[in-house]
Amino acid sequence: LMGAMALFYGVTGPWSDNSFWFSRGAGDAEAILRHGEWYRLVTALTLHADSVHLLGNCFLGGFLCHFFCRLTGNGLGLLSMLLTATMGNLLNVLVHGANHRFIGFSTAVFAIIGMLAMMNRHGRADTGYLRLMPFMAGAALLAMLGSSGERTDLGAHLFGLCCGLAAGWLLGKKSFLTLRHSVTFQTAAFLIFLAAIFLAWQGALA
């Protein structure tokens, strides 16, 4: 996944208002809300402003995605990451309104942080301050990694984290524990993940 993003960056290059890829695939709240270009919620995850932005997301995202998929399986892990990141982008658009543009995989990175934090809560005593531990851990990482920088989209990070916490609560349920060991389910989830990205870009380039 990280290698694919790096190769795709080699095709798209850094952010440019004149770039075909960014004009068609970047997150644009006005195009999403007023013109129904919902595919931008997905395509924006695959674009990066510059090489520093890309390397940061690949290093941290690759590290977190590896351990997250070790817990969930590749298919379920990648599909849940895509769904939560897309939902995080949608919430960010709804809060900001029509005058907002965004790109980057970092929404997915913070969605994974939220899911890992909440999944780590399952199986522990549900008393006292332990109930708040996933939220405290997620907030601490958001403050350290996602709240500074010239082009940082704090809203995308925050909503990605919140959607990740909600999804992590679901992924910790017993029903998902059994699905993790199903090769058929994991394969289907992985194919849906690939198809969603392909169809999103097909819509963007049409």
C-alpha positions as CSV (number, residue, x, y, z in Angstrom):
1,L,0.0,0.0,0.0
2,M,2.8,2.5,0.9
3,G,4.7,1.5,-2.2
4,A,1.6,2.1,-4.4
5,M,1.2,5.5,-2.9
6,A,4.8,6.4,-3.6
7,L,4.6,5.2,-7.2
8,F,1.3,7.1,-7.7
9,Y,3.1,10.3,-6.3
10,G,5.7,9.7,-9.1
11,V,2.8,10.0,-11.6
12,T,0.9,12.9,-10.0
13,G,3.8,14.9,-8.6
14,P,3.3,17.6,-5.9
15,W,0.3,19.8,-5.4
16,S,-0.4,22.2,-8.3
17,D,-3.5,24.0,-9.2
18,N,-2.8,23.3,-12.8
19,S,-2.4,19.6,-12.3
20,F,-5.0,17.4,-14.0
21,W,-4.8,14.9,-11.2
22,F,-5.3,17.4,-8.4
23,S,-8.1,19.3,-10.2
24,R,-10.0,16.1,-10.7
25,G,-9.1,14.1,-7.6
26,A,-8.4,16.5,-4.7
27,G,-10.9,16.9,-2.0
28,D,-13.1,19.9,-2.8
29,A,-16.0,20.6,-0.4
30,E,-17.9,22.7,-3.0
31,A,-17.6,20.0,-5.7
32,I,-18.7,17.3,-3.2
33,L,-21.6,19.1,-1.6
34,R,-23.0,21.0,-4.5
35,H,-22.1,18.8,-7.5
36,G,-22.2,15.4,-5.9
37,E,-18.6,14.5,-6.6
38,W,-18.4,12.1,-3.7
39,Y,-15.5,10.1,-5.2
40,R,-13.2,12.9,-4.1
41,L,-13.6,11.7,-0.5
42,V,-11.6,8.6,-1.6
43,T,-9.3,10.0,-4.3
44,A,-8.1,12.7,-2.0
45,L,-6.6,10.0,0.3
46,T,-4.2,9.0,-2.5
47,L,-2.8,12.4,-3.3
48,H,0.0,14.3,-1.5
49,A,1.1,17.9,-1.4
50,D,4.8,17.2,-1.5
51,S,7.5,14.5,-0.8
52,V,7.7,15.4,2.9
53,H,4.0,14.9,3.2
54,L,4.2,11.6,1.4
55,L,7.2,10.3,3.4
56,G,5.6,11.2,6.7
57,N,2.4,9.3,5.9
58,C,4.2,6.3,4.4
59,F,6.5,5.9,7.4
60,L,3.9,6.4,10.2
61,G,1.1,4.9,8.1
62,G,3.0,1.9,7.0
63,F,4.1,1.1,10.6
64,L,0.6,1.5,12.0
65,C,-1.1,-0.3,9.1
66,H,1.2,-3.3,9.4
67,F,0.3,-3.9,13.1
68,F,-3.4,-3.1,12.5
69,C,-3.7,-5.6,9.7
70,R,-1.9,-8.2,11.9
71,L,-4.9,-7.9,14.3
72,T,-7.7,-7.7,11.7
73,G,-6.4,-9.5,8.6
74,N,-5.5,-7.6,5.4
75,G,-8.9,-7.5,3.8
76,L,-10.9,-6.4,6.8
77,G,-8.1,-4.0,8.0
78,L,-7.7,-2.2,4.6
79,L,-11.5,-2.0,4.0
80,S,-12.2,-0.6,7.5
81,M,-9.3,1.9,7.1
82,L,-10.8,3.1,3.8
83,L,-14.3,3.4,5.2
84,T,-13.4,5.2,8.3
85,A,-11.0,7.6,6.5
86,T,-13.7,8.3,3.9
87,M,-16.2,9.0,6.7
88,G,-13.7,11.3,8.4
89,N,-13.3,13.3,5.2
90,L,-17.0,13.6,4.9
91,L,-17.5,14.9,8.4
92,N,-14.7,17.3,7.9
93,V,-16.4,18.6,4.7
94,L,-19.7,19.0,6.5
95,V,-18.1,21.0,9.3
96,H,-16.0,23.2,7.1
97,G,-18.6,23.9,4.5
98,A,-18.1,24.6,0.8
99,N,-14.9,26.6,1.0
100,H,-12.4,23.8,1.9
101,R,-9.9,21.7,-0.1
102,F,-7.9,18.8,1.3
103,I,-5.6,15.9,0.2
104,G,-3.5,13.3,1.9
105,F,-3.5,9.8,3.6
106,S,-3.2,11.3,7.1
107,T,-6.9,11.0,7.7
108,A,-6.5,7.2,7.3
109,V,-3.5,7.3,9.5
110,F,-5.5,8.8,12.4
111,A,-8.4,6.5,11.7
112,I,-6.0,3.5,12.2
113,I,-4.7,5.2,15.5
114,G,-8.3,5.4,16.7
115,M,-9.1,1.8,15.8
116,L,-6.0,0.5,17.4
117,A,-6.6,2.5,20.6
118,M,-10.2,1.2,20.9
119,M,-9.4,-2.4,20.0
120,N,-6.8,-2.4,22.7
121,R,-9.5,-1.6,25.2
122,H,-11.4,-4.8,24.6
123,G,-10.6,-7.6,27.1
124,R,-9.6,-5.1,29.8
125,A,-11.5,-4.2,33.0
126,D,-14.1,-1.6,32.0
127,T,-13.9,0.5,35.2
128,G,-12.8,3.9,36.2
129,Y,-10.3,5.8,34.1
130,L,-9.7,2.7,31.9
131,R,-12.8,3.7,30.0
132,L,-11.1,6.9,28.9
133,M,-7.8,5.4,27.9
134,P,-8.5,5.0,24.2
135,F,-9.7,8.6,24.0
136,M,-6.7,9.8,26.0
137,A,-4.2,7.9,23.9
138,G,-5.8,9.1,20.6
139,A,-5.9,12.7,21.8
140,A,-2.2,12.5,22.9
141,L,-1.2,11.3,19.4
142,L,-3.3,13.9,17.7
143,A,-1.7,16.6,19.7
144,M,1.9,15.3,19.1
145,L,1.5,14.3,15.4
146,G,-1.5,16.0,13.9
147,S,-1.9,19.5,15.1
148,S,1.1,21.4,13.8
149,G,2.5,22.2,10.4
150,E,1.8,24.7,7.6
151,R,-0.6,22.5,5.7
152,T,-2.0,20.4,8.5
153,D,-5.7,19.7,8.3
154,L,-6.6,19.3,12.0
155,G,-10.2,18.7,11.2
156,A,-9.4,15.7,8.9
157,H,-7.1,14.3,11.6
158,L,-9.7,14.8,14.4
159,F,-12.6,13.3,12.5
160,G,-10.4,10.4,11.2
161,L,-9.5,9.7,14.8
162,C,-13.1,9.8,16.0
163,C,-14.4,7.6,13.2
164,G,-11.5,5.2,14.0
165,L,-12.5,5.0,17.6
166,A,-16.1,4.1,16.6
167,A,-15.0,1.5,14.1
168,G,-12.5,0.0,16.6
169,W,-15.4,-0.5,19.1
170,L,-17.2,-2.6,16.4
171,L,-14.1,-4.5,15.3
172,G,-13.5,-5.6,18.9
173,K,-16.9,-7.5,18.9
174,K,-16.9,-11.3,18.9
175,S,-18.7,-11.4,15.5
176,F,-15.7,-9.7,13.9
177,L,-13.3,-12.0,15.7
178,T,-14.7,-14.9,13.9
179,L,-14.7,-13.1,10.5
180,R,-11.0,-12.4,10.8
181,H,-10.3,-16.1,10.3
182,S,-12.5,-16.4,7.2
183,V,-10.4,-16.5,4.0
184,T,-13.5,-15.9,1.9
185,F,-14.5,-12.8,3.9
186,Q,-10.9,-11.4,3.9
187,T,-10.6,-11.9,0.2
188,A,-14.0,-10.3,-0.5
189,A,-13.1,-7.3,1.7
190,F,-9.8,-6.8,0.0
191,L,-11.4,-6.9,-3.5
192,I,-14.0,-4.3,-2.3
193,F,-11.2,-2.1,-1.0
194,L,-9.4,-2.2,-4.4
195,A,-12.7,-1.8,-6.3
196,A,-13.6,1.3,-4.3
197,I,-10.4,3.1,-5.1
198,F,-10.5,2.1,-8.7
199,L,-14.1,3.2,-9.2
200,A,-13.4,6.5,-7.3
201,W,-10.6,7.3,-9.7
202,Q,-12.7,6.1,-12.7
203,G,-15.4,8.6,-11.6
204,A,-12.8,11.4,-11.2
205,L,-11.2,10.8,-14.6
206,A,-14.5,10.2,-16.5
